Amino acid sequence: MTPSKKQAALIVVTSILAIALVVLAAIPLTGLAITKLGRADHTRQSGEIDATSGILTDGTMTFFDPECVPLPWVKRLDEQKKYAEKIISCMDAMWRPAIDQQSHKGMSIPTVILDSPNRPGEYICGKTEADEETSFYCNSNHKIRIWKYRGMTEHEMAQTVAHEYGHHIQNQIGVEESFRRMLATVQSDHRADRILHKRYEAQAECLGGFTFKYLLPEMADQFLADHDNGPDGEDINDTHPSYANNRMWFQRGMNSITSCDSWSAPESEVL
């Protein structure tokens, strides 16, 4: 029986669809797999940082009270380095029992480098950072570099040390490692990269506020009062939150370490 025109057309369409399915089946699904893996990986990393950060903020950590008494504050740079080292020794005593309970590695002790306009910078964490007029924590060797700017007060020194020590805590508990892995998932997204950096810095500031208040409550209160106002504005290109948000996170930490979850906070609170 000779097929009708409609039947012939149906046979042709069916044949084309069958050929197309065969071709599609032969094409590697690598690109699709990468997309799915990328999304799954980002979700996994988000869960990972929630877990590591949660160790700090779930309220189960207990802290030792070392009754910290800072050294006298004098103008000489070598004495101010000793001042910073003394505060860090107090922070070590405060945090060590809590970190040792959470980490099988035990807690590392950071060392202090003090730089100023009158003293050449040291390469402590890569050759790009010696001349930067900023304080920072080096994750690879646990060195805290304090930039002693002109006019820095005792309270500002203590706050700077507390913030950088906050990064040390992030490193010791695993937050920093999770943060770096999350950064790798947003390499091509500048805004997402900056937001992650801001969350990282906001938490360090919160941890710094908690540590400062725990060890030196009167000094922490005075620091907050002296820095009530600051420059307004948000900069998406900066790795740190705005002045107002930074102060907010510091104050949150002064109230409770359980408030230091910057990873789930609205973007408006870290910009």
Steps between C-alpha positions, in 0.01 A plus 500: 500500500639838402513733805310825491678834503423544872631153579817566297559828682455329836751232404757768404451696826527183707820402320655844561413490871651152530825615335511809725464288815783274386727801436417659836569174679847492345592857609704515827313677779818647645382860485172416668678297765736788576208737542327266740820430690572871525162570657526203732852600598392855584218365714738261671749777573225721643399218729862441593559860608172500692627195687845638579369847589230338709768358728572860601144625521290213636564607859673181616855637532629574849782747560772538760536835676871586518441834679695692242706798615663682205851637520543878536435690175813688393603669176797282408427252223683211668294549816178517300592169338529353849163655580341323203673172590366522855142543375544208262625282786177587685298407192685171468421416862135594449444308175731199528275275713202564271694442177677192636159346573390556140820426305711186516800703377518722805532875484796679338643814657529804268805725501498880470674723248472875559556734204486877485583784256845519662575132467536301177226246442574129519395235252305276734230368268605554140698773329196718424416579861812652654433856391123509555403737780260254656483237769433139404518139607699249296320165487801305379733574793271648768671837510309813596637813341392824672539823309582759769366817341581842641277589791384144567361478853518218750133417442550494121798271537299258714208507255729438201664207676155360590379522138807327358477239773143446382649387167727265693195343663334465158816325380521266797137390493483442121297803391787645299550176305128478420502867399784443252317209343186711464704773330609246238136446402444871419825582320330672208249694712671810645203606710451154652875489575484836681191401700673183621806703603277745687327214686841362594618837631169571677533178697861578594385841626221337701741247650735789577221684681418190703864438595572866580190530723569168673858587591493880536136606548562860609749563220264346244214724616725805476618404151140472383414838652804666338406359157131580498512675163685422180487546124178394331467308178534149369762388250437173319865497391625502858557171680370642830154616604421869527603683818145486637460128433846422633414680824169313514677163479753606763217597733314177431808308603526703819147384584539132412708268282175337388436819297809445283334309216577738215458224240121491518453873563327719236738656248398845629669416831837417346525756219 
